[in-house]
Amino acid sequence: MPTPPDPRDFKRPDSVLVVIHTPDHYVLLLHRCAPFGFWQSVTGSLAPGETPREAATRELAEDTGLLVSARELIDWRLTNRFPIPAQWRQRYPPGVCHNSESVFSLCLPAPRDVTLAPTEHDAAEWLPAALALPRIWSWTNRDALRLCLRQPT
């Protein structure tokens, strides 16, 4: 009889999205190399026992090398719920078809160099928001970018 999968081997269907921008509306985009190439802001799943704010701070450090305190992040108190693409569902517990994504942002005074996680991203670019928006694959990421940039920082 096969051994059932360990629940700890699955990703949580809870994640964070962190839009990094400047006051003059430049946005940092990362090019994801796996599972397929697309442009995005910082994203990542919550680890067991981790809060969304903790995950956002950790993902910023892992994906960009930016070390910031959790209080520097703006929590938009917005949670997006979206279907997990069928080709990725095996990474989640059986029967899980949707993910909940908490939205944060980080406003930096000016663009700065970042250090990428080479297993996740192969390029980074700072772009004016008008040029960044059409590159972004995820509708939740586009909507979050629009929200962050229309509010004073």
Wavefront OBJ file of the C-alpha trace (Angstrom):
o trace
v 0.000 0.000 0.000
v 1.476 3.392 -0.985
v 2.354 5.847 1.751
v 0.063 8.897 1.727
v 1.815 12.203 1.022
v 3.036 14.204 3.985
v 0.975 17.434 4.251
v 4.228 19.331 4.939
v 5.387 18.501 1.400
v 2.682 20.725 -0.105
v 2.699 24.490 -0.599
v 0.220 26.544 1.378
v -2.448 28.127 -0.832
v -1.610 31.452 0.810
v 0.910 33.841 -0.692
v 2.130 37.420 -0.758
v 2.655 39.941 -3.526
v 5.036 42.850 -2.866
v 5.110 45.763 -5.313
v 8.411 47.642 -5.095
v 8.281 51.191 -6.454
v 9.672 54.698 -6.140
v 7.780 57.964 -5.490
v 8.213 58.875 -9.160
v 6.482 55.624 -10.229
v 9.381 53.426 -11.247
v 8.634 49.786 -10.562
v 10.928 46.820 -10.025
v 9.990 43.803 -12.135
v 11.575 40.367 -11.881
v 11.690 37.875 -14.747
v 10.680 34.448 -13.463
v 12.633 31.597 -15.016
v 10.572 28.714 -13.599
v 7.945 27.367 -14.002
v 7.922 29.565 -17.127
v 9.249 32.957 -18.078
v 7.126 35.953 -17.136
v 7.565 39.347 -15.453
v 6.270 39.949 -11.945
v 6.748 41.724 -8.650
v 8.033 39.831 -5.610
v 5.778 36.881 -4.758
v 5.915 33.803 -2.590
v 3.996 31.309 -0.505
v 3.709 31.540 3.252
v 5.762 29.029 5.234
v 4.045 27.063 8.019
v 3.277 29.359 10.963
v 4.320 32.491 9.052
v 2.183 35.640 8.852
v 1.735 37.452 5.532
v 3.914 40.373 6.731
v 6.680 37.962 7.778
v 6.443 36.196 4.414
v 6.601 39.505 2.531
v 9.771 40.531 4.399
v 11.357 37.101 3.846
v 10.438 36.987 0.147
v 11.898 40.475 -0.404
v 15.206 39.304 1.047
v 15.199 35.994 -0.855
v 14.106 37.365 -4.237
v 15.965 40.714 -4.263
v 18.456 40.804 -1.412
v 16.610 43.845 -0.014
v 16.695 43.713 3.774
v 13.921 45.829 5.209
v 12.043 45.862 8.471
v 8.492 44.580 8.395
v 7.214 48.039 9.384
v 8.586 49.526 6.144
v 6.013 47.535 4.173
v 2.585 48.928 3.470
v -0.096 46.306 4.073
v -2.927 47.174 1.688
v -5.281 44.867 3.602
v -6.238 43.419 0.250
v -6.465 39.697 -0.374
v -6.857 38.427 -3.915
v -8.318 34.973 -4.476
v -7.614 33.275 -7.769
v -7.613 29.805 -9.306
v -4.307 27.967 -9.210
v -3.377 27.027 -12.801
v -4.007 23.320 -13.378
v -0.353 22.610 -14.207
v 0.699 23.808 -10.700
v -2.037 22.215 -8.563
v 0.016 19.109 -7.753
v 2.212 21.351 -5.572
v -0.774 21.977 -3.256
v -2.805 19.621 -1.040
v -5.321 17.442 -2.897
v -8.514 19.308 -3.746
v -6.986 22.788 -3.364
v -7.821 24.846 -6.449
v -7.538 28.472 -5.248
v -4.848 30.660 -3.696
v -5.248 33.685 -1.434
v -2.680 36.454 -1.992
v -2.022 39.305 0.474
v -0.849 42.564 -1.128
v 2.019 44.684 0.218
v 4.198 47.426 -1.199
v 7.582 48.942 -0.514
v 8.422 52.479 -1.605
v 12.135 53.131 -2.051
v 13.514 56.660 -2.598
v 15.147 55.614 -5.886
v 15.827 52.470 -7.915
v 18.590 50.318 -6.466
v 20.465 47.232 -7.506
v 19.048 43.898 -6.379
v 20.502 40.431 -5.958
v 18.327 37.804 -7.626
v 17.623 34.269 -6.477
v 19.032 32.494 -9.579
v 16.721 29.482 -9.274
v 13.684 31.775 -9.456
v 14.591 34.892 -11.450
v 17.045 35.571 -14.252
v 16.578 39.330 -14.773
v 15.395 42.465 -13.002
v 14.414 45.836 -14.433
v 13.296 49.150 -13.040
v 10.688 50.574 -15.400
v 8.232 53.469 -15.450
v 4.841 52.095 -14.405
v 3.362 52.721 -17.863
v 5.962 50.359 -19.365
v 5.838 47.856 -16.498
v 2.069 47.257 -16.580
v 1.888 45.601 -20.027
v 4.774 43.271 -19.141
v 3.178 41.877 -15.995
v 1.606 38.456 -16.474
v -0.731 38.356 -13.451
v -3.907 40.429 -13.277
v -3.547 40.606 -9.473
v -0.055 42.072 -9.887
v -1.276 44.656 -12.438
v -4.175 45.661 -10.160
v -1.875 45.919 -7.118
v 0.565 48.100 -9.038
v -2.240 50.454 -10.094
v -3.476 50.619 -6.480
v -0.030 51.338 -4.997
v 0.813 54.078 -7.442
v -2.386 56.043 -7.160
v -2.004 56.428 -3.399
v 0.427 58.853 -1.762
v 3.373 57.092 -0.134
l 1 2 3 4 5 6 7 8 9 10 11 12 13 14 15 16 17 18 19 20 21 22 23 24 25 26 27 28 29 30 31 32 33 34 35 36 37 38 39 40 41 42 43 44 45 46 47 48 49 50 51 52 53 54 55 56 57 58 59 60 61 62 63 64 65 66 67 68 69 70 71 72 73 74 75 76 77 78 79 80 81 82 83 84 85 86 87 88 89 90 91 92 93 94 95 96 97 98 99 100 101 102 103 104 105 106 107 108 109 110 111 112 113 114 115 116 117 118 119 120 121 122 123 124 125 126 127 128 129 130 131 132 133 134 135 136 137 138 139 140 141 142 143 144 145 146 147 148 149 150 151 152 153
